[in-house]
Amino acid sequence: IQRQLQRVNDHSTLKGRQANSRSMLEIPIFWFIHGDTLLVDKHYQAKALSDMVIVAQSESSSWESYLQCNGQSLLLDLRRPIKAAVAAAAEHLAGLLPLHLVYSHAHETAIEDWIWSVGCSPFSITSQGWRISQFQLDTIARNYIITSLEESVQLVNLAVHRLVSEQTTQKSFKHFQSLERDLVNKYNLVVGLWKRIATISGELRYVDACRLLYTLDDASRSFAQQVNTTIAVLHPINCTKDRKVDVEFDVTTIPAFLVVLLILWLVL
């Protein structure tokens, strides 16, 4: 998910008002059609890769897969790989996985548990449905909410660390005071959005929470930019060296000056 969010931010091919928005993302889907039986990685009609989705379509409408249910082979309609394509696109976009894949704490890895392969959705191997359920839509929303919050926290913490690392002096304090209000306001805005998104998500209003993710991203980047501006103002002041000459007077200083003046008067 972090990769997809980064792709949206760095996308340079989008045109119009949404060119710098997270509301659009182009997904390259390569759809291969062949007369003979054609599968991806021997068993799959579609596969999600890191930067694309591959779909295979062929003529057979009743292909016996390597899976069985109640002693009967599960049949795949290779003519209509819509279900597999939707599942692969959802995995590519939001990290959704088939329902029979669960996490094993004992093995610390993913394992197959076919008890959970239920429902009529693209992620249930034992069904023919291809429409994403509301439960899965909520899962997508939660994934994006958590990932966006994590990105925002990391960005703000990095900016704060940079600000703390900048040495403060008496000379730079006045300049910092002129920027302090904007810095605090932008930080409070980000923290307020964190709390608001967490509260709305706790109320299961995931759609409303997702609408705030764009604002959160802009606010986090604005705070980081304000920190960079503050450091850019303070850093030259801290690097400036004070140049002054200290003259110490003692009992021999005045006679020495008089001798120098006398010599200059005699020479001139």
C-alpha positions in Angstrom: 0.0 0.0 0.0 2.9 2.4 0.8 4.2 1.7 -2.7 0.8 2.6 -4.3 0.5 5.8 -2.2 4.0 6.8 -3.2 3.2 6.1 -6.9 0.2 8.4 -6.7 2.3 11.2 -5.1 5.1 10.8 -7.7 2.8 10.3 -10.7 3.8 12.6 -13.5 1.5 11.4 -16.3 -1.8 12.6 -14.8 -3.2 15.7 -16.4 -5.7 18.4 -15.3 -6.7 19.5 -11.8 -6.0 16.1 -10.2 -2.4 15.8 -11.4 -1.0 16.2 -7.9 -3.9 14.4 -6.1 -4.1 11.0 -4.5 -7.5 10.5 -6.0 -6.2 8.8 -9.2 -3.7 6.0 -10.0 -3.1 4.4 -13.3 -2.9 0.6 -13.1 -1.3 -1.2 -16.1 -3.3 -4.3 -16.8 -2.0 -6.7 -19.5 -4.8 -9.0 -20.7 -3.5 -11.9 -22.8 -6.0 -13.8 -25.0 -5.0 -17.1 -26.6 -6.8 -20.0 -28.2 -5.0 -22.7 -26.2 -5.2 -23.0 -22.4 -3.3 -20.1 -21.0 -2.6 -19.6 -17.2 -0.2 -17.5 -15.2 2.3 -19.4 -13.1 0.6 -22.7 -14.1 -2.5 -22.3 -12.0 -3.8 -18.7 -12.0 -6.0 -16.7 -14.4 -4.6 -13.4 -13.1 -1.6 -12.3 -11.0 -0.8 -9.0 -9.3 2.8 -7.9 -9.6 4.5 -4.9 -7.9 3.9 -2.6 -10.9 1.2 -4.3 -13.1 -1.6 -6.8 -13.3 -1.5 -9.8 -15.7 -4.7 -11.5 -16.9 -4.8 -14.6 -19.0 -7.9 -15.6 -21.1 -8.4 -18.6 -23.3 -11.2 -20.7 -25.0 -11.9 -23.3 -22.4 -15.1 -22.6 -20.4 -14.8 -25.5 -18.0 -11.2 -26.1 -16.9 -10.4 -28.5 -14.0 -8.2 -26.6 -11.6 -5.8 -28.2 -9.1 -8.3 -27.5 -6.3 -11.1 -29.8 -5.1 -14.2 -29.3 -2.9 -16.2 -32.2 -1.5 -14.2 -34.5 -3.8 -15.0 -32.6 -6.9 -12.6 -30.6 -8.9 -13.2 -26.9 -9.0 -13.9 -25.7 -12.6 -12.6 -22.5 -14.0 -14.2 -20.5 -16.8 -11.1 -19.4 -18.7 -13.3 -17.4 -21.1 -14.3 -15.0 -18.4 -11.4 -14.3 -16.0 -13.3 -11.3 -14.5 -13.2 -12.7 -11.0 -9.5 -13.3 -11.0 -8.8 -9.9 -12.6 -10.8 -8.1 -9.9 -9.1 -10.0 -7.2 -5.6 -9.3 -8.7 -6.4 -5.6 -9.1 -7.6 -5.4 -5.5 -4.4 -7.1 -4.3 -2.3 -4.7 -6.4 -4.1 -1.7 -5.0 -4.9 -2.5 -1.4 -3.1 -5.7 -0.5 -6.3 -7.8 -0.2 -5.5 -11.5 -0.3 -7.6 -14.6 -0.7 -9.8 -15.5 2.3 -8.1 -18.8 2.9 -4.7 -17.1 3.6 -4.4 -16.4 7.3 -1.5 -15.4 9.5 0.0 -18.1 11.8 1.5 -16.6 14.9 3.2 -20.0 15.7 4.9 -20.1 12.3 5.2 -16.3 11.9 4.1 -16.6 8.3 1.0 -16.9 6.1 -0.7 -20.3 5.9 -3.7 -21.8 4.2 -6.9 -22.3 6.2 -9.7 -23.3 3.8 -12.4 -22.9 6.6 -12.3 -19.2 5.9 -12.9 -19.6 2.1 -16.5 -18.5 2.4 -18.8 -16.0 0.8 -19.4 -15.0 -2.8 -16.6 -12.7 -3.7 -13.4 -12.6 -5.9 -11.3 -13.7 -2.9 -13.3 -16.9 -2.2 -11.8 -19.7 -4.4 -14.8 -21.9 -3.9 -17.4 -19.4 -5.2 -18.1 -17.8 -8.6 -18.8 -14.3 -7.3 -16.8 -11.4 -8.6 -18.3 -8.4 -6.7 -16.3 -7.0 -3.8 -18.3 -7.1 -0.5 -18.7 -4.3 1.9 -16.5 -6.1 4.4 -13.7 -6.1 1.9 -14.3 -2.5 1.0 -13.9 -1.7 4.7 -10.7 -3.7 4.8 -9.4 -1.6 1.9 -10.3 1.6 3.7 -8.7 0.5 6.9 -5.5 -0.5 5.1 -5.2 2.9 3.5 -6.1 4.7 6.7 -3.4 2.9 8.7 -0.8 3.3 6.1 -1.5 7.0 5.6 -1.4 7.6 9.4 1.9 5.8 9.6 3.4 7.8 6.7 2.2 11.0 8.4 3.7 10.1 11.7 7.0 9.2 10.2 7.2 12.5 8.2 6.3 14.6 11.2 8.8 12.8 13.5 11.5 13.2 10.9 10.8 16.9 10.7 10.8 17.3 14.5 14.1 15.4 14.7 15.6 17.8 12.2 14.3 20.8 14.2 15.7 19.4 17.5 19.1 18.8 15.9 19.4 22.5 14.9 21.4 24.4 17.5 19.7 27.4 19.2 21.5 30.5 20.1 20.5 33.9 21.5 20.9 35.5 18.1 18.6 33.0 16.4 15.9 33.2 19.0 14.2 36.3 17.6 14.1 34.8 14.1 12.6 31.6 15.5 9.9 33.6 17.3 8.8 35.1 14.0 8.2 31.6 12.6 7.1 29.9 15.8 3.4 30.6 15.4 3.1 29.1 11.9 5.1 26.1 13.0 2.9 25.4 16.0 -0.3 25.9 14.1 0.7 23.5 11.4 1.8 20.9 13.9 -1.5 21.2 15.8 -3.4 20.8 12.6 -1.7 17.5 11.9 -2.2 16.2 15.4 -5.9 17.3 15.2 -6.3 15.4 12.0 -4.7 12.3 13.6 -7.2 12.4 16.4 -10.2 13.1 14.1 -9.3 10.3 11.7 -8.9 7.9 14.7 -12.2 8.9 16.2 -14.1 8.6 12.9 -12.5 5.2 12.2 -13.5 4.0 15.6 -17.1 4.8 14.7 -16.6 2.6 11.5 -17.2 5.6 9.2 -14.3 4.6 7.0 -15.5 6.6 3.9 -15.5 9.9 5.9 -12.1 9.0 7.4 -10.6 8.3 3.9 -11.8 11.7 2.7 -9.5 13.3 5.4 -6.4 11.4 4.2 -5.8 13.9 1.4 -6.0 16.8 3.9 -3.7 14.9 6.3 -1.1 14.3 3.6 -1.1 18.0 2.6 -0.9 19.1 6.3 2.0 16.8 7.0 3.9 18.0 4.1 3.2 21.6 4.9 4.5 21.1 8.4 7.7 19.5 7.1 8.1 22.3 4.6 7.7 24.9 7.4 10.4 23.1 9.4 12.7 23.2 6.4 12.0 26.9 6.1 12.7 27.5 9.8 16.0 25.6 9.6 17.0 27.5 6.5 16.5 30.8 8.4 18.3 29.7 11.6 21.2 27.8 10.1 23.1 30.7 8.5 22.8 32.6 11.8 24.2 29.8 13.8 27.1 29.3 11.3 28.1 33.0 11.4 31.2 33.6 13.4 31.6 36.7 15.6 34.7 38.6 14.6 36.1 41.1 17.1 39.4 42.2 18.4 40.0 42.3 22.1 42.5 44.9 23.3 43.9 44.5 26.7 45.4 47.5 28.5 48.1 47.3 31.1 50.8 49.6 32.6 53.0 49.2 29.5 50.4 49.9 26.9 50.4 53.7 27.2 54.2 54.1 27.2 54.4 51.8 24.2 51.9 54.0 22.3 53.9 57.1 23.2 57.2 55.6 21.9 55.5 54.6 18.6 54.1 58.2 18.2 57.6 59.7 19.0 59.3 57.5 16.4 56.7 58.4 13.7 57.1 62.1 14.5 60.9 61.9 14.2 60.7 60.0 10.9 58.1 62.2 9.3 
